[in-house]
Amino acid sequence: MAHKDWTIDDWKRVVWSDETKINRFNSDGRTWTWIRSGESLKSHHVKMTVKHGRGNIMLWSTITYAGVGWMCKIDGNMDKTLYKEILEDELERTIEYGTNKLGTKKTSSDLPA
């Protein structure tokens, strides 16, 4: 509830970030197909699978009031060193882009610690 009284200008200064894995071929989890008793299995009931690796990518990006920020492909596992590098490079570029697009002034409180 700390943000319930924020103005639009306050929200313009917020940057949401997250990383996600995008699968190239199909879901990591189980998928189900239901067919009626006596009905034969059709090709559209079956999903193709790939039995080798390299079927997904990891991405990090942001969303701001000005729009979507810079996207970064993550190679390997995210650790604190890589996360800091991403924040120093990609987040800084996102803040620069957002302040230029919105015509707002960047302050030191806008930068990552």
DSSP file (Angstrom, degrees, kcal/mol; ACC not computed):
  #  RESIDUE AA STRUCTURE BP1 BP2  ACC     N-H-->O    O-->H-N    N-H-->O    O-->H-N    TCO  KAPPA ALPHA  PHI   PSI    X-CA   Y-CA   Z-CA
    1    1 A M    >         0   0    0      0, 0.0     3,-1.5     0, 0.0     4,-0.3   0.000 360.0 360.0 360.0  -4.0    0.0    0.0    0.0
    2    2 A A  T 3   +     0   0    0      1,-0.3     3,-0.3     2,-0.1     0, 0.0   0.746 360.0  45.4 -63.6 -22.2    3.1    2.3    0.1
    3    3 A H  T >  S+     0   0    0      1,-0.2     3,-1.7     2,-0.1    -1,-0.3   0.319  78.9 103.3-104.1   7.8    2.5    3.2   -3.5
    4    4 A K  T <  S+     0   0    0     -3,-1.5    -1,-0.2     1,-0.3    -2,-0.1   0.761  84.9  45.7 -66.0 -23.6   -1.2    3.8   -3.5
    5    5 A D  T 3  S+     0   0    0     -3,-0.3    -1,-0.3    -4,-0.3    -2,-0.1   0.262  83.6 129.5-102.0  11.9   -0.8    7.6   -3.5
    6    6 A W    <   -     0   0    0     -3,-1.7     2,-0.1     1,-0.1    -3,-0.1  -0.345  51.2-135.2 -66.9 147.0    1.9    7.7   -6.3
    7    7 A T     >  -     0   0    0      1,-0.1     4,-2.0    -2,-0.0     5,-0.2  -0.427  29.3-100.1 -90.5 172.0    1.3   10.1   -9.2
    8    8 A I  H  > S+     0   0    0      1,-0.2     4,-1.8     2,-0.2    -1,-0.1   0.901 125.9  55.9 -58.5 -40.9    1.8    9.2  -12.8
    9    9 A D  H  4 S+     0   0    0      1,-0.2     4,-0.5     2,-0.2    -1,-0.2   0.867 105.0  51.9 -62.2 -35.6    5.2   11.0  -12.6
   10   10 A D  H >4 S+     0   0    0      1,-0.2     3,-1.3     2,-0.2    -1,-0.2   0.937 110.2  48.0 -63.0 -45.8    6.2    8.7   -9.8
   11   11 A W  H >< S+     0   0    0     -4,-2.0     3,-1.6     1,-0.3    54,-0.3   0.771  99.0  68.4 -68.3 -25.4    5.3    5.6  -11.8
   12   12 A K  T 3< S+     0   0    0     -4,-1.8    53,-0.3     1,-0.3    -1,-0.3   0.723  96.3  56.5 -63.5 -19.7    7.2    6.9  -14.8
   13   13 A R  T <  S+     0   0    0     -3,-1.3     2,-0.3    -4,-0.5    -1,-0.3   0.421  86.0 103.0 -92.3   0.6   10.4    6.4  -12.8
   14   14 A V    <   -     0   0    0     -3,-1.6    51,-0.6    -4,-0.1     2,-0.5  -0.676  49.8-167.8 -89.9 137.5    9.7    2.6  -12.2
   15   15 A V  E     -A   64   0A   0     -2,-0.3     2,-0.4    49,-0.1    49,-0.2  -0.985   5.2-159.9-123.5 118.9   11.6    0.0  -14.1
   16   16 A W  E     -A   63   0A   0     47,-2.5    47,-2.4    -2,-0.5     2,-0.3  -0.830  15.4-176.6 -95.4 134.0   10.3   -3.6  -13.9
   17   17 A S  E     +A   62   0A   0     -2,-0.4     2,-0.3    45,-0.2    45,-0.2  -0.955  10.4 154.4-131.9 153.6   12.9   -6.3  -14.8
   18   18 A D  E     -A   61   0A   0     43,-2.0    43,-2.1    -2,-0.3     2,-0.3  -0.978  29.7-131.5-164.7 160.5   12.7  -10.1  -15.2
   19   19 A E  E     -A   60   0A   0     -2,-0.3     2,-0.3    41,-0.2    41,-0.2  -0.904  25.0-176.9-117.7 153.4   14.4  -13.0  -16.9
   20   20 A T  E     -A   59   0A   0     39,-2.6    39,-2.7    -2,-0.3     2,-0.5  -0.992  24.5-128.9-147.6 152.3   12.6  -15.8  -18.7
   21   21 A K  E     -A   58   0A   0     -2,-0.3     2,-0.5    37,-0.2    37,-0.2  -0.900  21.1-160.9-101.9 130.6   13.3  -19.0  -20.5
   22   22 A I  E     -A   57   0A   0     35,-3.0    35,-2.1    -2,-0.5     2,-0.3  -0.956  11.1-142.5-113.7 120.7   11.7  -19.3  -24.0
   23   23 A N  E     -A   56   0A   0     -2,-0.5    33,-0.3    33,-0.2     4,-0.1  -0.632   2.3-153.8 -83.5 136.9   11.5  -22.9  -25.3
   24   24 A R  S    S+     0   0    0     31,-4.8    32,-0.2    -2,-0.3    -1,-0.1   0.856  87.8  17.6 -76.0 -36.5   12.1  -23.3  -29.0
   25   25 A F  S    S-     0   0    0     30,-0.7     2,-0.3     1,-0.3    23,-0.1   0.855 120.6 -31.3-110.3 -45.2   10.0  -26.4  -29.5
   26   26 A N  S    S-     0   0    0     29,-0.2    -1,-0.3    24,-0.1    23,-0.0  -0.930  72.9 -55.1-163.6-176.4    7.5  -27.1  -26.7
   27   27 A S        -     0   0    0     -2,-0.3     4,-0.1     1,-0.1    -3,-0.0  -0.295  31.4-136.2 -72.1 153.9    6.7  -26.8  -23.0
   28   28 A D  S    S+     0   0    0      2,-0.1    -1,-0.1    -2,-0.0     2,-0.0   0.769  87.9  63.8 -74.6 -28.4    8.9  -28.0  -20.2
   29   29 A G  S    S-     0   0    0      1,-0.2     2,-0.2     0, 0.0    -2,-0.1  -0.153 100.5 -73.6 -90.5-176.3    5.9  -29.4  -18.5
   30   30 A R        -     0   0    0     -2,-0.0     2,-0.4     1,-0.0    -1,-0.2  -0.476  40.0-157.5 -75.9 147.9    3.4  -32.1  -19.3
   31   31 A T        -     0   0    0     -2,-0.2     2,-0.4    -4,-0.1    16,-0.1  -0.955   8.2-151.6-123.5 149.7    0.8  -31.5  -22.0
   32   32 A W        -     0   0    0     -2,-0.4     2,-0.4     2,-0.0    -2,-0.0  -0.905  10.4-166.2-124.3 147.3   -2.5  -33.4  -22.2
   33   33 A T        -     0   0    0     -2,-0.4     2,-0.5     2,-0.0    12,-0.1  -0.999  10.7-155.7-129.8 130.5   -4.8  -34.3  -25.0
   34   34 A W        +     0   0    0     -2,-0.4     2,-0.3     0, 0.0    -2,-0.0  -0.898  14.8 176.2-106.6 132.9   -8.3  -35.6  -24.3
   35   35 A I        -     0   0    0     -2,-0.5     3,-0.1     4,-0.1     6,-0.1  -0.960  33.6-102.9-130.2 153.1  -10.1  -37.8  -26.9
   36   36 A R    >   -     0   0    0     -2,-0.3     3,-2.3     1,-0.1     2,-0.1  -0.360  49.9 -85.5 -71.6 152.6  -13.5  -39.4  -26.6
   37   37 A S  T 3  S+     0   0    0      1,-0.3    -1,-0.1    -2,-0.1     3,-0.1  -0.362 118.3  16.3 -57.5 129.6  -13.7  -43.2  -25.9
   38   38 A G  T 3  S+     0   0    0      1,-0.3    -1,-0.3    -3,-0.1     2,-0.3   0.250  95.9 125.0  88.7 -13.2  -13.4  -45.0  -29.2
   39   39 A E    <   -     0   0    0     -3,-2.3    -1,-0.3     1,-0.1     2,-0.2  -0.590  60.5-123.8 -79.9 140.1  -12.0  -42.0  -31.1
   40   40 A S        -     0   0    0     -2,-0.3     2,-0.3    -3,-0.1    -4,-0.1  -0.520  28.5 -99.2 -83.8 153.5   -8.7  -42.6  -32.8
   41   41 A L        -     0   0    0     -2,-0.2     2,-0.2    -6,-0.1    -1,-0.1  -0.538  40.8-154.6 -71.0 130.0   -5.6  -40.5  -32.1
   42   42 A K    >   -     0   0    0     -2,-0.3     3,-1.7     1,-0.1     4,-0.4  -0.666  27.3-109.9-105.1 161.4   -5.1  -37.7  -34.8
   43   43 A S  G >  S+     0   0    0      1,-0.3     3,-1.3    -2,-0.2    -1,-0.1   0.830 117.1  59.7 -61.3 -32.5   -1.9  -36.0  -35.8
   44   44 A H  G 3  S+     0   0    0      1,-0.3    -1,-0.3     3,-0.0    -3,-0.0   0.595  96.8  62.7 -74.5  -7.6   -3.0  -32.7  -34.2
   45   45 A H  G <  S+     0   0    0     -3,-1.7     2,-0.4   -12,-0.1    -1,-0.3   0.621  95.4  72.6 -83.7 -14.5   -3.2  -34.5  -30.9
   46   46 A V    <   -     0   0    0     -3,-1.3     2,-0.4    -4,-0.4    -1,-0.0  -0.863  69.8-149.9-110.2 132.5    0.5  -35.3  -30.9
   47   47 A K        -     0   0    0     -2,-0.4     2,-0.1   -16,-0.1   -21,-0.1  -0.822  21.0-120.5 -99.6 138.9    3.3  -32.8  -30.3
   48   48 A M        -     0   0    0     -2,-0.4     2,-0.3   -23,-0.1    -1,-0.0  -0.467  31.3-159.0 -70.8 147.5    6.7  -33.1  -31.9
   49   49 A T        -     0   0    0     -2,-0.1     2,-0.4   -23,-0.0    -1,-0.0  -0.887  12.5-143.4-126.4 160.3    9.6  -33.4  -29.5
   50   50 A V        -     0   0    0     -2,-0.3     5,-0.1     2,-0.1   -25,-0.1  -0.992   4.0-161.3-123.5 129.7   13.3  -32.8  -29.8
   51   51 A K        +     0   0    0     -2,-0.4     2,-0.3     2,-0.0    -1,-0.1   0.312  65.9  73.7 -97.9   8.6   15.6  -35.1  -27.8
   52   52 A H  S    S-     0   0    0      1,-0.2     3,-0.1     2,-0.0    -2,-0.1  -0.741  80.9-104.6-116.4 169.0   18.7  -32.9  -27.9
   53   53 A G  S    S+     0   0    0     -2,-0.3    -1,-0.2     1,-0.2    -2,-0.0   0.131  85.9  71.4 -75.1-165.2   19.7  -29.7  -26.0
   54   54 A R        +     0   0    0      1,-0.1    -1,-0.2     2,-0.1    -2,-0.0   0.770  60.2 126.9  64.5  29.2   19.8  -26.1  -27.3
   55   55 A G        +     0   0    0     -3,-0.1   -31,-4.8    -5,-0.1   -30,-0.7   0.303  65.0  38.5 -98.6  10.2   16.0  -26.0  -27.5
   56   56 A N  E     -A   23   0A   0    -33,-0.3     2,-0.3   -32,-0.2   -33,-0.2  -0.975  60.5-149.2-151.2 164.9   15.6  -22.8  -25.4
   57   57 A I  E     -A   22   0A   0    -35,-2.1   -35,-3.0    -2,-0.3     2,-0.4  -0.970  15.0-135.2-133.3 152.9   17.1  -19.4  -24.7
   58   58 A M  E     -AB  21  74A   0     16,-0.6    16,-2.8    -2,-0.3     2,-0.3  -0.914  25.9-175.0-106.5 134.3   17.2  -17.3  -21.5
   59   59 A L  E     -AB  20  73A   0    -39,-2.7   -39,-2.6    -2,-0.4     2,-0.4  -0.954  14.0-160.9-129.4 149.0   16.4  -13.6  -21.9
   60   60 A W  E     +AB  19  72A   0     12,-2.5    12,-2.9    -2,-0.3     2,-0.3  -0.984  27.3 144.2-123.7 139.2   16.5  -10.6  -19.5
   61   61 A S  E     -A   18   0A   0    -43,-2.1   -43,-2.0    -2,-0.4     2,-0.3  -0.939  32.2-125.1-159.0-178.6   14.6   -7.4  -20.2
   62   62 A T  E     -A   17   0A   0      8,-0.4     7,-2.5    -2,-0.3     2,-0.4  -0.883   3.5-147.4-132.7 162.2   12.6   -4.5  -18.7
   63   63 A I  E     +AC  16  68A   0    -47,-2.4   -47,-2.5    -2,-0.3     2,-0.3  -0.999  25.6 170.1-129.0 132.5    9.3   -2.8  -19.0
   64   64 A T  E >   -AC  15  67A   0      3,-2.8     3,-1.1    -2,-0.4   -49,-0.1  -0.790  51.9 -96.4-130.4 174.5    9.0    0.9  -18.2
   65   65 A Y  T 3  S+     0   0    0    -51,-0.6     3,-0.1   -53,-0.3   -53,-0.1   0.841 126.1  54.5 -59.0 -33.0    6.4    3.6  -18.6
   66   66 A A  T 3  S-     0   0    0      1,-0.3     2,-0.3   -54,-0.2    -1,-0.2   0.621 123.1 -95.6 -78.6 -13.4    8.2    4.5  -21.9
   67   67 A G  E <   -C   64   0A   0     -3,-1.1    -3,-2.8     0, 0.0    -1,-0.3  -0.910  68.8 -12.1 134.4-162.4    7.9    1.0  -23.2
   68   68 A V  E     -C   63   0A   0     -2,-0.3    -5,-0.2    -5,-0.2     3,-0.1  -0.549  64.6-142.5 -77.8 138.9   10.0   -2.2  -23.4
   69   69 A G        -     0   0    0     -7,-2.5    -1,-0.1    -2,-0.2    22,-0.1  -0.071  39.4 -51.9 -88.2-168.3   13.6   -1.8  -22.5
   70   70 A W        -     0   0    0     20,-0.4    -8,-0.4    -9,-0.1     2,-0.4  -0.340  53.2-136.8 -66.3 146.1   16.8   -3.4  -23.9
   71   71 A M        -     0   0    0    -10,-0.2     2,-0.4    -3,-0.1   -10,-0.2  -0.861  16.2-165.4-108.6 142.4   16.8   -7.2  -24.1
   72   72 A C  E     -B   60   0A   0    -12,-2.9   -12,-2.5    -2,-0.4     2,-0.4  -0.991  15.9-136.4-131.4 127.3   19.8   -9.3  -23.2
   73   73 A K  E     -B   59   0A   0     -2,-0.4     2,-0.6   -14,-0.2   -14,-0.2  -0.674  20.5-143.8 -79.8 134.0   20.5  -13.0  -24.0
   74   74 A I  E     -B   58   0A   0    -16,-2.8   -16,-0.6    -2,-0.4     2,-0.6  -0.889   9.4-159.9-103.3 117.5   21.8  -14.9  -21.0
   75   75 A D        -     0   0    0     -2,-0.6     2,-0.1     2,-0.1   -18,-0.0  -0.859  62.5 -17.3 -96.0 124.7   24.4  -17.5  -21.8
   76   76 A G  S    S-     0   0    0     -2,-0.6     2,-0.3     2,-0.1    -2,-0.0  -0.451 113.5 -18.5  81.4-156.4   24.7  -20.1  -19.0
   77   77 A N        -     0   0    0     -2,-0.1     2,-0.5     1,-0.0     5,-0.1  -0.647  65.1-116.3 -91.1 143.5   23.5  -19.6  -15.5
   78   78 A M        +     0   0    0     -2,-0.3     2,-0.2    -4,-0.1    -2,-0.1  -0.659  42.9 168.6 -76.4 123.7   22.7  -16.2  -14.0
   79   79 A D     >  -     0   0    0     -2,-0.5     4,-2.7     1,-0.0     5,-0.2  -0.754  51.1 -92.4-125.5 178.6   25.0  -15.4  -11.1
   80   80 A K  H  > S+     0   0    0     -2,-0.2     4,-2.1     1,-0.2     5,-0.2   0.844 123.4  52.5 -65.1 -33.0   25.6  -12.2   -9.2
   81   81 A T  H  > S+     0   0    0      2,-0.2     4,-2.1     1,-0.2    -1,-0.2   0.944 113.0  43.1 -66.8 -47.3   28.5  -11.1  -11.4
   82   82 A L  H  > S+     0   0    0      2,-0.2     4,-2.5     1,-0.2    -2,-0.2   0.905 113.2  52.6 -64.3 -41.7   26.5  -11.6  -14.6
   83   83 A Y  H  X S+     0   0    0     -4,-2.7     4,-2.5     1,-0.2    -1,-0.2   0.902 109.3  49.5 -62.2 -40.5   23.4   -9.9  -13.1
   84   84 A K  H  X S+     0   0    0     -4,-2.1     4,-2.6    -5,-0.2    -1,-0.2   0.909 110.2  51.0 -64.5 -41.7   25.5   -6.9  -12.1
   85   85 A E  H  X S+     0   0    0     -4,-2.1     4,-1.9     2,-0.2     5,-0.3   0.914 110.5  49.4 -61.0 -42.9   27.0   -6.6  -15.6
   86   86 A I  H  X>S+     0   0    0     -4,-2.5     5,-1.6     1,-0.2     4,-1.4   0.931 112.0  47.9 -62.2 -46.0   23.5   -6.7  -17.1
   87   87 A L  I  <>S+     0   0    0     -4,-2.5     5,-0.9     1,-0.2    -2,-0.2   0.907 112.3  49.5 -62.1 -41.2   22.3   -4.0  -14.7
   88   88 A E  I  <5S+     0   0    0     -4,-2.6    -1,-0.2    -5,-0.2    -2,-0.2   0.835 126.8  23.4 -68.3 -32.1   25.3   -1.8  -15.4
   89   89 A D  I  X5S+     0   0    0     -4,-1.9     4,-2.1    -5,-0.2    -3,-0.2   0.905 130.4  31.2 -98.3 -65.0   24.9   -2.1  -19.2
   90   90 A E  I  X5S+     0   0    0     -4,-1.4     4,-2.2    -5,-0.3   -20,-0.4   0.893 121.3  48.2 -69.2 -41.7   21.3   -3.0  -20.2
   91   91 A L  I  ><S+     0   0    0     -5,-1.6     4,-2.6     2,-0.2    -1,-0.2   0.915 111.1  51.6 -66.2 -41.1   19.6   -1.2  -17.4
   92   92 A E  H  ><S+     0   0    0     -5,-0.9     4,-2.4    -6,-0.3    -2,-0.2   0.919 110.8  48.2 -60.3 -43.5   21.6    1.9  -17.9
   93   93 A R  H  X S+     0   0    0     -4,-2.1     4,-2.7     1,-0.2    -1,-0.2   0.887 110.7  51.9 -64.6 -37.8   20.7    1.9  -21.6
   94   94 A T  H  X S+     0   0    0     -4,-2.2     4,-2.9     2,-0.2    -2,-0.2   0.921 110.2  47.8 -63.5 -44.0   17.1    1.4  -20.8
   95   95 A I  H  X S+     0   0    0     -4,-2.6     4,-2.6     2,-0.2     5,-0.2   0.922 112.5  49.1 -63.6 -43.9   17.1    4.4  -18.4
   96   96 A E  H  X S+     0   0    0     -4,-2.4     4,-2.2     2,-0.2    -2,-0.2   0.936 113.5  46.8 -59.1 -47.1   18.8    6.6  -21.0
   97   97 A Y  H  X S+     0   0    0     -4,-2.7     4,-2.7     1,-0.2    -2,-0.2   0.932 113.6  48.1 -60.8 -47.7   16.3    5.5  -23.6
   98   98 A G  H  X S+     0   0    0     -4,-2.9     4,-2.5     1,-0.2     6,-0.3   0.897 111.9  48.1 -63.3 -42.0   13.3    6.1  -21.3
   99   99 A T  H  X>S+     0   0    0     -4,-2.6     5,-1.3     1,-0.2     4,-1.2   0.883 114.2  47.3 -68.7 -36.2   14.5    9.5  -20.2
  100  100 A N  H  <5S+     0   0    0     -4,-2.2    -2,-0.2    -5,-0.2    -1,-0.2   0.920 114.4  46.5 -67.5 -42.9   15.1   10.6  -23.8
  101  101 A K  H  <5S+     0   0    0     -4,-2.7    -2,-0.2     1,-0.2    -1,-0.2   0.894 120.1  38.1 -67.2 -40.7   11.8    9.3  -25.0
  102  102 A L  H  <5S-     0   0    0     -4,-2.5    -1,-0.2    -5,-0.2    -2,-0.2   0.621 103.9-127.1 -86.4 -12.9    9.8   10.9  -22.1
  103  103 A G  T  <5 +     0   0    0     -4,-1.2     2,-0.2     1,-0.2    -3,-0.2   0.801  60.8 142.5  70.4  28.0   11.8   14.1  -22.0
  104  104 A T      < -     0   0    0     -5,-1.3     2,-0.4    -6,-0.3    -1,-0.2  -0.562  54.2-108.4 -98.1 165.9   12.5   13.6  -18.3
  105  105 A K        -     0   0    0     -2,-0.2     2,-0.4    -3,-0.1    -5,-0.0  -0.802  26.5-133.6 -96.6 132.2   15.6   14.4  -16.3
  106  106 A K        -     0   0    0     -2,-0.4     2,-0.3   -10,-0.0   -10,-0.0  -0.677  24.5-169.7 -83.7 134.8   17.7   11.5  -15.0
  107  107 A T    >   -     0   0    0     -2,-0.4     3,-2.0     1,-0.0     4,-0.4  -0.759  39.0-102.8-117.5 168.6   18.9   11.8  -11.4
  108  108 A S  G >  S+     0   0    0      1,-0.3     3,-1.1    -2,-0.3    -1,-0.0   0.777 119.9  63.9 -62.6 -25.2   21.4    9.7   -9.4
  109  109 A S  G 3  S+     0   0    0      1,-0.2    -1,-0.3     4,-0.0     4,-0.1   0.640  93.7  63.5 -73.4 -11.8   18.4    7.9   -7.8
  110  110 A D  G <  S+     0   0    0     -3,-2.0    -1,-0.2     2,-0.1    -2,-0.2   0.635  89.9  85.6 -81.5 -14.7   17.5    6.6  -11.2
  111  111 A L  S <  S-     0   0    0     -3,-1.1   -23,-0.1    -4,-0.4     2,-0.0  -0.567  88.3-102.1 -92.3 150.4   20.8    4.6  -11.5
  112  112 A P              0   0    0      0, 0.0    -1,-0.1     0, 0.0    -2,-0.1  -0.361 360.0 360.0 -65.8 149.1   21.5    1.1  -10.1
  113  113 A A              0   0    0     -4,-0.1    -2,-0.0    -2,-0.0    -4,-0.0   0.475 360.0 360.0 -77.0 360.0   23.5    1.0   -6.9
